[in-house]
């Protein structure tokens, strides 16, 4: 039986710099992102500390153009892609290597705040902080429920 190889990466993190958009000689857009994620570990004293990890991400085509247009440093994103290993020689003739993520999809997380925050992005949650606004609607008089036509879905 042949072994199946899987090369899949899914991560969430924040952009450490603004996206960099460029084009290949053939005109294909390519966007470079740098994403930081935290790993929690115990230090020597037994306290939990965050250790940042940094990843280079390449986004091709129209999706890369969207990243360059709508993302900025600090924005939280989710990336789904694959790892790609590269090898080259630098200007001094030294052999260099790197592993980067080639994104299949990039999700923009958080929401954009208005001018009071300088256009920065802040993460938000779907869980309401105060549930006092969510009170049950009074029952219909006479024990009648809503007609099927009144249901919004």
Secondary structure, DSSP 8 states (H G I E B T S, - for coil): --------EEEEEEESS--EEEE-TTS-EEEEEEEEEEEEEE-TTS-EEEEEEEEEEEEEHHHHHHHHHH--TT-EEEEEEEEEEEEEE-TTS-EEEEEEEEEEEEEE-SEE--GGGTT-EE---SS-S-GGG-------GGG----GGG---
